Amino acid sequence: MSLLTLENVTMKFGGLTAVKDVTLRVEEGEIFGLIGPNGAGKTTIFNMITGHYKPTDGRILFRENEITALQPDKITRTGIARTFQNIRLFRDLTVLENVMVSQHHTIASNGKAVSWFFKSVTRLGYSEKEREMRNKALELLSVLGLEMLANEKSSALSYGSQRLLEIARAMATGATLLLLDEPAAGMNASETAGLVDTIRRIRDDFGLTVLLIEHDMKLVMGLCERIMVLDHGRTISEGDPAFVQKDVRVIEAYLGREWVTVGK
Ligand SMILES: Nc1ncnc2c1ncn2[C@@H]1O[C@H](COP(=O)(O)OP(=O)(O)OP(=O)(O)O)[C@@H](O)[C@H]1O
């Protein structure tokens, strides 16, 4: 049984077909990469999985239950969480508070969630439950190597640390499937190397499944166990990294000839 299945999914925006007849199966526990040129339809696929877009055609299943076009908060509650290409943190909250908001409210993507969180904290004080959540949040921060920054405002973090905090927030929802949209964007080489280790570790230690979009091909080829390549909304290749990077269609559409000679 696949953890996540997209069956012949199509997404049209007026006259533009952003995703055309894509079938995708992600198995439990794997690290799966979705790659392709700009505008290929990768983020649109994430938006359909998370309920932000309703597919024009096709079905999406999570643990064999159909989730096509459920509301995003319902989809989060089934165990799917994501990070965004453009970082979306609560900039005025601390690192720890950012994680706790995600624990409190599975959507945690709007101001309502923040005010709900603070009302509950001030009304109840730090109850036993709050303390427990705080400890769990600190534990997650330590997994991501951010525990020393727990009391900093999230806006004060380096770009790379903000991306890690986004992952911590996604994990804090209790998700079993993480969708990471360009997690290495803006990271330097050593941060990217650390990210590869971190993603492997959270998959292994937390039993998570990871579906990621990334343009850093060294990261993708070194980390992902299977890869699907999209071009103009269609699947042009799928397989393990060794297969995909030798596929002429992928070289022509995306990797370029220089990848074959110097990319690796
Ligand atoms: N809400 C929308 N309305 C209209 N067109 C859209 C919408 N969302 C995406 N598109 C279009 O769908 C196509 C696929 O976009 P998408 O963002 O999924 O590509 P991508 O593969 O994620 O690209 P990138 O690597 O640049 O992030 C593009 O032509 C984009 O302009």
The ligand as an SDF file (V2000), in Angstrom:
LIG
                    3D

 31 33  0  0  0  0  0  0  0  0999 V2000
   -3.0290   29.9310   -8.9720 N   0  0  0  0  0  0  0  0  0  0  0  0
   -2.5720   29.9020  -10.2340 C   0  0  0  0  0  0  0  0  0  0  0  0
   -3.2240   30.5510  -11.2210 N   0  0  0  0  0  0  0  0  0  0  0  0
   -2.7700   30.5100  -12.4880 C   0  0  0  0  0  0  0  0  0  0  0  0
   -1.6630   29.8590  -12.8720 N   0  0  0  0  0  0  0  0  0  0  0  0
   -0.9730   29.1990  -11.9330 C   0  0  0  0  0  0  0  0  0  0  0  0
   -1.3840   29.1870  -10.5580 C   0  0  0  0  0  0  0  0  0  0  0  0
   -0.4920   28.4440   -9.8480 N   0  0  0  0  0  0  0  0  0  0  0  0
    0.4280   28.0240  -10.7280 C   0  0  0  0  0  0  0  0  0  0  0  0
    0.1390   28.4840  -11.9630 N   0  0  0  0  0  0  0  0  0  0  0  0
    0.9030   28.2160  -13.1930 C   0  0  0  0  0  0  0  0  0  0  0  0
    1.0770   26.8150  -13.2870 O   0  0  0  0  0  0  0  0  0  0  0  0
    2.3540   26.5160  -13.8500 C   0  0  0  0  0  0  0  0  0  0  0  0
    3.1110   25.6120  -12.9230 C   0  0  0  0  0  0  0  0  0  0  0  0
    3.5100   26.3920  -11.7860 O   0  0  0  0  0  0  0  0  0  0  0  0
    4.2300   25.7640  -10.5220 P   0  0  0  0  0  0  0  0  0  0  0  0
    4.4080   26.8640   -9.5290 O   0  0  0  0  0  0  0  0  0  0  0  0
    3.5010   24.5580  -10.0940 O   0  0  0  0  0  0  0  0  0  0  0  0
    5.6260   25.3580  -11.1360 O   0  0  0  0  0  0  0  0  0  0  0  0
    6.9230   24.8160  -10.4020 P   0  0  0  0  0  0  0  0  0  0  0  0
    7.3430   23.5780  -11.1150 O   0  0  0  0  0  0  0  0  0  0  0  0
    6.6710   24.6980   -8.9500 O   0  0  0  0  0  0  0  0  0  0  0  0
    7.9700   25.9840  -10.7070 O   0  0  0  0  0  0  0  0  0  0  0  0
    9.1950   26.5750   -9.8260 P   0  0  0  0  0  0  0  0  0  0  0  0
   10.3150   25.5750   -9.8960 O   0  0  0  0  0  0  0  0  0  0  0  0
    9.5480   27.8480  -10.5420 O   0  0  0  0  0  0  0  0  0  0  0  0
    8.6810   26.8110   -8.4390 O   0  0  0  0  0  0  0  0  0  0  0  0
    3.0340   27.8530  -14.1170 C   0  0  0  0  0  0  0  0  0  0  0  0
    2.8120   28.2100  -15.4660 O   0  0  0  0  0  0  0  0  0  0  0  0
    2.3130   28.7940  -13.1800 C   0  0  0  0  0  0  0  0  0  0  0  0
    2.3400   30.1130  -13.6640 O   0  0  0  0  0  0  0  0  0  0  0  0
  1  2  1  0
  2  3  1  0
  2  7  2  0
  3  4  2  0
  4  5  1  0
  5  6  2  0
  6  7  1  0
  6 10  1  0
  7  8  1  0
  8  9  2  0
  9 10  1  0
 10 11  1  0
 11 12  1  0
 11 30  1  0
 12 13  1  0
 13 14  1  0
 13 28  1  0
 14 15  1  0
 15 16  1  0
 16 17  2  0
 16 18  1  0
 16 19  1  0
 19 20  1  0
 20 21  2  0
 20 22  1  0
 20 23  1  0
 23 24  1  0
 24 25  2  0
 24 26  1  0
 24 27  1  0
 28 29  1  0
 28 30  1  0
 30 31  1  0
M  END
$$$$
